[in-house]
Amino acid sequence: MSKIYWFTGLPNQGKTELAKKLHTLLKTERRNWRKSVFHLDEKDFPDLSHQGDITFQIQTISEYLVKSECDVVVSTISPYREDREMFKRELDSKIEEIYIDSSRPIKRDYDVDEYEEPLEHFTHIEGDGKGIEDCYNELINKLISENKI
C-alpha cells in the first residue's frame, strides 16, 4: 500500500533533513522495488507559494501520487491544523503526519503564533538536545513499532 509521510512543524526544525533521509530509506527498501518514491518540499515549489495556498497544492500533488501507487514524503510547514486534519480524513490510513518540534531558533521571518500543532493521530519527534541522526533513528523506530512503515 502506498503512503504519504507528511512532515510538519515550524521552520528550521529539521523537517527537510529527516524527510530526505526517510525518502532515501523508502527508495532503497526491498519491498519498494519497482515503486516510485517522491519527496516534495515546499522550498522546491517557489512559484506555487505565489499562487495561493501552497499546502493545498502540495496535498493535491501528493494525493495524485499516492493514488498512482507511489510513496510520497512531504516536508512543509503547513501551519493550519484543520487543513492537515481534513487531508488525513480524506486519505484515512494512507497518510502519516510527523510533527517535528524543537526549540531551535527560526531562521526566517515567521509568525510562530500562526502555526497550530497537531493534537491527534500523529508521530511526534522532539529534537531538543538531539542531532539529526538521533531524531531519524527515533522516527524510524516509532514508525516500525507502530507498523506505519
C-alpha positions as CSV (number, residue, x, y, z in Angstrom):
1,M,0.0,0.0,0.0
2,S,1.3,3.5,-0.9
3,K,1.6,6.1,1.8
4,I,2.2,9.8,2.4
5,Y,4.6,10.8,5.2
6,W,3.7,14.4,5.9
7,F,6.4,16.2,7.9
8,T,5.1,19.4,9.6
9,G,6.5,21.9,12.1
10,L,7.9,25.4,12.4
11,P,10.8,26.4,10.1
12,N,14.3,25.2,10.9
13,Q,13.2,22.2,13.0
14,G,14.7,19.5,10.8
15,K,11.7,18.5,8.6
16,T,13.6,18.6,5.3
17,E,16.6,16.7,6.6
18,L,14.5,14.0,8.2
19,A,12.2,13.8,5.1
20,K,15.2,13.3,2.8
21,K,16.6,10.5,5.0
22,L,13.2,8.7,5.0
23,H,12.9,9.2,1.3
24,T,16.3,7.5,0.8
25,L,15.3,4.6,3.0
26,L,12.0,4.1,1.2
27,K,13.6,4.2,-2.2
28,T,16.2,1.6,-1.2
29,E,13.9,-0.8,0.7
30,R,13.4,-4.1,-1.0
31,R,9.7,-4.1,-0.5
32,N,9.5,-0.9,-2.6
33,W,11.4,-2.4,-5.6
34,R,9.7,-1.1,-8.7
35,K,7.8,1.5,-6.7
36,S,8.4,5.2,-7.2
37,V,9.0,7.3,-4.1
38,F,8.9,11.1,-4.2
39,H,10.0,13.8,-1.9
40,L,8.1,17.1,-2.1
41,D,9.5,20.1,-0.2
42,E,7.7,23.4,-0.1
43,K,11.1,25.1,-0.9
44,D,11.2,23.3,-4.2
45,F,8.0,25.0,-5.3
46,P,8.6,28.7,-5.0
47,D,6.1,29.5,-7.8
48,L,3.3,27.7,-6.0
49,S,3.6,29.9,-3.0
50,H,2.7,32.9,-5.1
51,Q,-0.4,31.2,-6.4
52,G,-2.3,30.8,-3.2
53,D,-2.3,28.1,-0.6
54,I,0.8,26.0,-1.0
55,T,-0.4,23.4,1.5
56,F,-3.5,22.6,-0.6
57,Q,-1.4,22.4,-3.8
58,I,1.1,20.0,-2.3
59,Q,-1.8,18.0,-0.9
60,T,-3.2,17.7,-4.4
61,I,0.1,16.6,-5.9
62,S,0.6,14.1,-3.0
63,E,-2.9,12.7,-3.3
64,Y,-2.4,12.1,-7.1
65,L,0.9,10.4,-6.5
66,V,-0.3,8.1,-3.7
67,K,-3.3,7.1,-5.8
68,S,-0.8,6.3,-8.5
69,E,0.7,3.7,-6.1
70,C,3.7,5.9,-5.2
71,D,5.0,6.6,-1.7
72,V,5.4,10.4,-1.0
73,V,7.4,12.1,1.6
74,V,6.4,15.8,2.2
75,S,8.2,18.4,4.2
76,T,6.3,21.6,4.6
77,I,5.3,24.0,7.4
78,S,1.5,23.5,6.6
79,P,0.6,25.8,9.6
80,Y,-3.1,25.1,9.9
81,R,-4.3,22.1,11.8
82,E,-7.7,21.9,10.2
83,D,-6.1,21.7,6.7
84,R,-4.0,18.8,7.8
85,E,-6.8,17.0,9.7
86,M,-9.1,17.3,6.7
87,F,-6.5,15.8,4.4
88,K,-5.9,12.9,6.9
89,R,-9.7,12.3,7.0
90,E,-9.9,12.2,3.2
91,L,-7.0,9.7,2.8
92,D,-7.5,7.8,6.0
93,S,-4.7,5.2,6.5
94,K,-2.7,6.5,3.5
95,I,-1.2,9.4,5.4
96,E,1.1,9.6,8.4
97,E,1.6,13.1,9.9
98,I,5.0,13.6,11.5
99,Y,5.4,16.6,13.8
100,I,9.0,17.8,14.3
101,D,9.4,20.1,17.3
102,S,12.4,21.7,18.9
103,S,13.5,25.0,20.4
104,R,16.0,25.7,17.6
105,P,15.9,29.3,16.5
106,I,13.7,30.0,13.5
107,K,15.9,31.4,10.7
108,R,13.4,33.2,8.6
109,D,10.8,35.8,9.4
110,Y,7.8,33.6,10.5
111,D,5.0,34.3,12.8
112,V,5.2,31.4,15.2
113,D,1.7,32.1,16.5
114,E,0.3,31.2,13.1
115,Y,1.4,27.5,13.4
116,E,-1.1,25.1,15.0
117,E,0.4,22.0,16.5
118,P,-1.3,18.7,15.7
119,L,-3.5,17.2,18.5
120,E,-4.2,13.7,17.5
121,H,-3.1,10.9,15.1
122,F,0.5,11.9,14.5
123,T,4.0,10.9,15.3
124,H,5.9,13.4,17.4
125,I,9.7,13.8,17.2
126,E,11.2,16.2,19.8
127,G,14.5,17.4,18.6
128,D,15.9,19.3,21.6
129,G,19.3,18.1,22.6
130,K,19.5,15.6,19.7
131,G,21.3,15.5,16.4
132,I,19.5,14.7,13.2
133,E,20.7,11.1,13.3
134,D,19.2,10.5,16.7
135,C,15.9,12.1,15.6
136,Y,16.0,9.9,12.5
137,N,16.6,6.7,14.5
138,E,13.8,7.6,16.9
139,L,11.4,8.3,13.9
140,I,12.2,5.0,12.2
141,N,11.9,3.0,15.4
142,K,8.5,4.7,16.1
143,L,7.2,4.1,12.6
144,I,8.3,0.4,12.6
145,S,7.0,-0.3,16.1
146,E,3.6,1.2,15.1
147,N,3.5,-0.7,11.7
148,K,3.5,2.6,9.8
149,I,6.4,1.8,7.6
